[in-house]
Amino acid sequence: MSENHRGSSAAPSPRRVLTRDELLVVAHKMMDMNKQQAVWVEHTTFAVTKIANGRVLRSEDGELIRSSFVSSFGSGIPVVIQTNQHRDPSLRRVLEAAERLRPPPIPARLIEPDDPNDEVNFTFNDRPLLPVSLWSSSTVYAMNTVRGEVVPALVEQLRASGFLGAATLGIMARSALYLYRQGLTSYGEETDSELTITARTPDGTGSGWHGAANREWGRIAAPTVAARAAEITRLSRSPVMLEPGRRTAILGPAAVAQLVYAMAPAFAGALVRSRQSPLSDLSGGDRTTKLGRQVVDPRIVMTSDPADPLGGYLPFFELGGIEYGIFGYPTAATTWIDRGILTNLAYNVGGSVQYRLPAVDIPRSVHLRAAPGTHTATIEEMITNCKDGIYVNRFSNVNVVDNPSMLMTGVTRDGCFLVKDGKIVKPVKNFRFLESPFFSFNKLEMIGDAERVAFGLSREAGELRIHWPQLPVIVPPMMIRDFNFSGIADMA
């Protein structure tokens, strides 16, 4: 049995989510009612405050208990039903309805626990969960105090800046448990917090954005986030139109993070081996992957580690993992790229058995940084060393348009500036770009120190349809030559 326990703390932790034992009661009840193979139960509490135009627009506090079960696994798509009804009669009706959706029986080989070659039997071995520390008592306490202590000062700071401002401040606590009849029990708990601020000039010609995210709310400096957003807004007033084309680009961490997050599926082993990824070997021989080859600049290292002090995450496959992986199965710390060389790909449990490689999810949480010994530079130093280029504060609406090359398109947003002879000379209208990070990360001029990036609260995240705040993505600013700004996004 694999378990993950929150480390002890000097101060007692407030409980805003169900404990492991409380989640187990619900999970066992579901399993006993209908002889399920696997059950997942999670409890999330959150406090979100939205500010707009100098006042609190609304507050969204809530909690959600969600349960799911997988009535079969192996080949095909498992049946997954979610419910927040845990009284016996309601729960029984949900389970009975789900049974009617059960897919055709799968081969007995896949569910026979005594078969030493059985995929399921392999799944429930004693591979331990990595110990992680993702819980902050101060973050949970902040759910009760942040509105009285932080929000009024933030509203006043935005009003005093003279700009129109909008901010989203969110705090979350979550516990999750996966239970399998064959013996695997995985449990973890986490807290997280995020603040994002967008400001706009009264005439509507300039805008700026800044954000911060951390497992511990006390490490987010709200006045600094607001001041940075206001400064970018001030500089971006009255932008001019500039001819698109290939130019040197200085990308802030928020811009780099959008590229890195979107490139994660390229590491899926099944996609690579089917030659549908830029990490596929297309030379025509027996090789199907570029493992062991240089794929980006040798100054780059890319890892995912549940125990990463900045970028940690619950150390098991979560619902929604690659290729309907066996959720709750421990995932390993992984180095994807080491000094520019591809070192690992992602496989679910079935794929790991087939290729005799560790089971690990695609890099949903990423720490991309400069290789040891690499000289790092600040954004200011990059600007000083740029003769002619564009500084991009962040990207938005980034989408992959071609999987084999991981070609992406998106637009610059909330801070785009022309750099000439080592100085920012004027704001420019937003560009659309067409670029692959596997191209651009091979055109690296300078790289900075990595930091965690805030992604903001989307509508889907606000309704807890996806993980929010976004799993940690820690990236540096980069200076890249010949970045493809393919068109103008702001035509007015």
PyMOL commands that set and color helices and strands:
alter all, ss='L'
color gray80, all
select helices_A, chain A and resi 20-34+88-99+108-110+119-123+137-149+151-160+217-219+222-235+253-262+264-267+269-273+322-324+349-355+379-384+437-440+459-462
alter helices_A, ss='H'
color red, helices_A
select strands_A, chain A and resi 38-52+55-70+164-180+185-200+207-214+245-251+300-304+334-338+341-342+366-370+388-402+407-420+423-427+431-435+444-447+451-452+473-475+478-488
alter strands_A, ss='S'
color yellow, strands_A
deselect
rebuild
show_as cartoon
